[in-house]
Amino acid sequence: MMVSLEPRCDERECADCDVRGPEEDSGAAVRADKRFDAVDKRFDELGDLVRKQRRDTAGLLVMAKAVTGDFAEQVAAIEERVRVLEARGC
């Protein structure tokens, strides 16, 4: 009975996957670091955007309160004019 010492194709592929040199491991680590750096940069950009939108929203809220306050004053002035005109009988 002859036993073949030649590995089968799937065994050869598995052996290739398991054997890595130090340069391949460091290359993978560098690529992973670059990806994580890109993700960290994107999270920082999103954080900056959220802070900007919060400031903008706070500014809009202040302006809205000022407009409603001014509107209330104008309505009160018109109501006073209407009372004066009604008192005159016009």
NURO-632910 format. One record per residue: x, y, z of N, C-alpha, C in turn. Coordinates in steps of 0.1 Angstrom, whole numbers. Layout:
residues N
+-------+-------+-------+-------+-------+-------+-------+-------+-------+
|   n_u |   n_v |   n_w |  ca_u |  ca_v |  ca_w |   c_u |   c_v |   c_w |
+-------+-------+-------+-------+-------+-------+-------+-------+-------+
|     X |     Y |     Z |     X |     Y |     Z |     X |     Y |     Z |
...
+-------+-------+-------+-------+-------+-------+-------+-------+-------+
***
This chain:
residues 90
+-------+-------+-------+-------+-------+-------+-------+-------+-------+
|   n_u |   n_v |   n_w |  ca_u |  ca_v |  ca_w |   c_u |   c_v |   c_w |
+-------+-------+-------+-------+-------+-------+-------+-------+-------+
|     8 |   -12 |     0 |     0 |     0 |     0 |     9 |    12 |     0 |
|     6 |    22 |    -9 |    14 |    34 |   -10 |     7 |    45 |    -3 |
|    14 |    52 |     4 |     9 |    64 |    11 |    15 |    76 |     5 |
|     6 |    85 |     1 |    11 |    97 |    -6 |    15 |   107 |     5 |
|    27 |   113 |     3 |    32 |   123 |    12 |    28 |   137 |     8 |
|    23 |   138 |    -4 |    19 |   151 |   -10 |     6 |   155 |    -3 |
|     6 |   167 |     3 |    -7 |   172 |     9 |   -17 |   175 |    -1 |
|   -30 |   173 |     2 |   -40 |   176 |    -7 |   -42 |   191 |    -8 |
|   -49 |   196 |   -18 |   -51 |   210 |   -20 |   -56 |   218 |    -8 |
|   -67 |   212 |    -2 |   -73 |   220 |     9 |   -63 |   220 |    21 |
|   -55 |   210 |    23 |   -45 |   210 |    34 |   -34 |   220 |    31 |
|   -30 |   221 |    18 |   -20 |   231 |    14 |   -25 |   245 |    17 |
|   -38 |   248 |    13 |   -44 |   261 |    15 |   -44 |   265 |    30 |
|   -48 |   255 |    38 |   -49 |   257 |    53 |   -35 |   260 |    58 |
|   -25 |   253 |    53 |   -11 |   255 |    58 |    -6 |   269 |    54 |
|   -10 |   273 |    42 |    -6 |   287 |    38 |   -12 |   297 |    47 |
|   -25 |   295 |    51 |   -32 |   305 |    59 |   -26 |   306 |    73 |
|   -21 |   294 |    78 |   -16 |   294 |    92 |    -2 |   299 |    93 |
|     6 |   298 |    82 |    20 |   303 |    83 |    21 |   317 |    78 |
|    24 |   326 |    87 |    25 |   340 |    83 |    39 |   345 |    88 |
|    45 |   353 |    80 |    57 |   359 |    84 |    55 |   371 |    92 |
|    65 |   376 |    99 |    63 |   388 |   108 |    59 |   401 |    99 |
|    64 |   401 |    87 |    60 |   413 |    78 |    46 |   413 |    75 |
|    39 |   401 |    74 |    25 |   401 |    71 |    17 |   405 |    83 |
|    21 |   401 |    95 |    14 |   405 |   107 |    15 |   420 |   110 |
|    27 |   425 |   108 |    29 |   440 |   110 |    21 |   448 |    99 |
|    20 |   443 |    87 |    13 |   449 |    77 |    -2 |   450 |    80 |
|    -7 |   439 |    85 |   -21 |   438 |    89 |   -24 |   447 |   101 |
|   -14 |   448 |   110 |   -16 |   457 |   122 |   -16 |   472 |   117 |
|    -7 |   475 |   108 |    -7 |   489 |   103 |   -20 |   492 |    96 |
|   -25 |   483 |    87 |   -38 |   485 |    81 |   -49 |   487 |    91 |
|   -49 |   479 |   101 |   -59 |   480 |   111 |   -58 |   493 |   119 |
|   -46 |   497 |   122 |   -44 |   510 |   128 |   -49 |   522 |   120 |
|   -46 |   521 |   107 |   -51 |   531 |    98 |   -66 |   532 |    97 |
|   -72 |   520 |    97 |   -87 |   520 |    97 |   -93 |   525 |   110 |
|   -86 |   522 |   122 |   -91 |   527 |   134 |   -89 |   542 |   135 |
|   -78 |   547 |   130 |   -75 |   561 |   129 |   -85 |   568 |   121 |
|   -89 |   562 |   110 |  -100 |   569 |   101 |  -113 |   569 |   109 |
|  -116 |   558 |   116 |  -129 |   558 |   123 |  -128 |   568 |   135 |
|  -117 |   569 |   142 |  -116 |   579 |   153 |  -117 |   593 |   147 |
|  -111 |   596 |   135 |  -112 |   609 |   129 |  -127 |   612 |   126 |
|  -134 |   602 |   121 |  -148 |   604 |   117 |  -156 |   607 |   129 |
|  -154 |   599 |   140 |  -161 |   602 |   152 |  -158 |   616 |   158 |
|  -146 |   620 |   157 |  -143 |   634 |   161 |  -150 |   644 |   152 |
|  -150 |   642 |   139 |  -158 |   651 |   130 |  -172 |   651 |   134 |
|  -178 |   640 |   137 |  -192 |   639 |   140 |  -195 |   646 |   154 |
|  -186 |   645 |   163 |  -187 |   652 |   176 |  -186 |   667 |   174 |
|  -177 |   672 |   165 |  -177 |   686 |   162 |  -190 |   691 |   156 |
|  -195 |   683 |   147 |  -207 |   687 |   140 |  -219 |   687 |   150 |
|  -220 |   678 |   159 |  -230 |   678 |   169 |  -229 |   690 |   178 |
|  -217 |   694 |   182 |  -215 |   706 |   190 |  -219 |   718 |   183 |
|  -216 |   719 |   170 |  -220 |   731 |   162 |  -235 |   732 |   161 |
|  -241 |   720 |   158 |  -256 |   720 |   157 |  -262 |   724 |   170 |
|  -257 |   720 |   181 |  -262 |   724 |   194 |  -261 |   739 |   196 |
|  -250 |   745 |   192 |  -248 |   760 |   193 |  -258 |   767 |   184 |
|  -259 |   762 |   172 |  -269 |   768 |   163 |  -283 |   767 |   168 |
|  -287 |   756 |   173 |  -300 |   754 |   179 |  -303 |   763 |   190 |
|  -293 |   764 |   199 |  -294 |   774 |   210 |  -296 |   788 |   205 |
|  -289 |   792 |   195 |  -290 |   805 |   189 |  -304 |   807 |   183 |
|  -309 |   797 |   176 |  -322 |   798 |   171 |  -333 |   799 |   182 |
|  -331 |   792 |   193 |  -340 |   793 |   204 |  -341 |   807 |   210 |
|  -329 |   813 |   211 |  -328 |   826 |   217 |  -335 |   836 |   207 |
|  -333 |   834 |   194 |  -339 |   843 |   184 |  -355 |   841 |   184 |
|  -359 |   829 |   186 |  -373 |   826 |   186 |  -380 |   832 |   198 |
|  -373 |   832 |   209 |  -379 |   838 |   221 |  -380 |   853 |   220 |
|  -370 |   859 |   214 |  -370 |   873 |   211 |  -381 |   877 |   202 |
|  -383 |   870 |   192 |  -394 |   873 |   182 |  -407 |   871 |   188 |
|  -409 |   861 |   196 |  -422 |   859 |   203 |  -425 |   870 |   213 |
|  -414 |   874 |   220 |  -416 |   885 |   230 |  -419 |   898 |   222 |
|  -413 |   901 |   211 |  -416 |   913 |   203 |  -430 |   912 |   198 |
|  -434 |   901 |   193 |  -447 |   899 |   188 |  -458 |   901 |   199 |
|  -455 |   896 |   211 |  -465 |   898 |   222 |  -466 |   913 |   225 |
|  -455 |   921 |   225 |  -455 |   935 |   227 |  -463 |   942 |   217 |
|  -461 |   938 |   204 |  -469 |   944 |   193 |  -484 |   942 |   194 |
|  -487 |   929 |   198 |  -502 |   926 |   200 |  -508 |   934 |   211 |
|  -500 |   935 |   222 |  -505 |   943 |   234 |  -507 |   958 |   229 |
|  -498 |   963 |   221 |  -500 |   977 |   217 |  -512 |   978 |   208 |
|  -514 |   969 |   199 |  -526 |   969 |   191 |  -539 |   968 |   199 |
|  -539 |   959 |   209 |  -551 |   958 |   217 |  -553 |   971 |   225 |
|  -543 |   978 |   229 |  -545 |   990 |   236 |  -551 |  1001 |   227 |
|  -547 |  1001 |   214 |  -552 |  1010 |   204 |  -567 |  1007 |   202 |
|  -570 |   994 |   201 |  -584 |   990 |   199 |  -593 |   995 |   211 |
|  -588 |   993 |   223 |  -595 |   998 |   235 |  -598 |  1013 |   235 |
|  -587 |  1020 |   231 |  -589 |  1035 |   230 |  -599 |  1038 |   219 |
|  -598 |  1032 |   208 |  -608 |  1035 |   197 |  -622 |  1031 |   201 |
|  -624 |  1020 |   208 |  -637 |  1015 |   213 |  -642 |  1025 |   223 |
|  -633 |  1030 |   232 |  -638 |  1040 |   242 |  -642 |  1053 |   236 |
|  -637 |  1057 |   224 |  -641 |  1069 |   217 |  -655 |  1066 |   210 |
|  -658 |  1054 |   208 |  -670 |  1051 |   201 |  -669 |  1050 |   186 |
|  -657 |  1048 |   181 |  -655 |  1047 |   167 |  -658 |  1034 |   162 |
+-------+-------+-------+-------+-------+-------+-------+-------+-------+
***
